[in-house]
């Protein structure tokens, strides 16, 4: 890869071409019964260092702000789905399910990867990414087949809230993993309380900051008389939030999610509906750019050495989510259809997981002891590359099998009309 010739393309020309060609390729995925994002990612692989090397490593760093923007909008849209009244209507049963399926996936994957590699930071990071789901895949199946019933409502709630919990889990696990790597160099004392304080502080600041911005955003948007201004304010506020998050080093994902939660839980339905009406106009372009860049990060030559890690990740994550949801359903005494089939409907994994793996790749660069003096590669560089490559590939599998199993679960529960 190091000797592969770099093809330089003017950036604006490249971005425009990615949007146009990526859209065409993604749209044609329907003929092979695959989601559009698979087409975007395949296009990214073609453009990336493994093949044409148009979107080379240096250019990926320069275009990193696009990832931040896309993740910000995804997080904001997830927050808009997290309405506390919906959670409350399910009672404690849904709370047990969300907690146990998320933590079961965390522990199952962490233990599985650690037994295989004996690398605790690597295992923690894989485990922390495992709970994240892909609400879009599950919701798309529900809407396509017009599913209705208790399982359908439970799926809506779980895939929304478990992403929020997954982000919190990731914050703590990433801090611990980073601390372990830094300790390898002898640059930091072993202080677990200090290690846990950093993500706790980040989460606290994100909640406070997101809450305040959410209230300001709601106040401003209520004063708008021209509905066309809604989209302008959404874009402007999300970019401001994300920029401030970068300045103050707090979570872009969690903060934007809190803003969305603040709006959906404090503002009138008509305002939330207005936002949801305009937000989808932006998402397709962001998804094309985001998943194409994610595909460009995929280094094909690394796949052969990561095969077993990917297999363990898929098996352990599937086992953790399904067993955790069953145990949560039993403890929460929910109805049989939810207990039997909910785990099958939450396996999809894409945007948030890939976003978290990109964060690992970015934030762990240069951390830890040097393992290759010739290139200066550190342990953090190695882990970042392994996590990004493996999660990107396994997301393709989960995006293929997830919607199929969701349809199967809804059909078995009798919530899809023949």
Helices and strands as residue ranges (DSSP letters): H 11-27, G 28-32, H 36-47, H 57-62, H 64-79, H 84-90, H 92-117, H 120-130, H 135-144, H 150-184, H 192-222, H 229-248, H 252-266, H 269-296, G 300-302, G 304-306, H 307-332, H 336-341, G 342-346, H 351-363, E 370-372, E 377-378, H 379-412
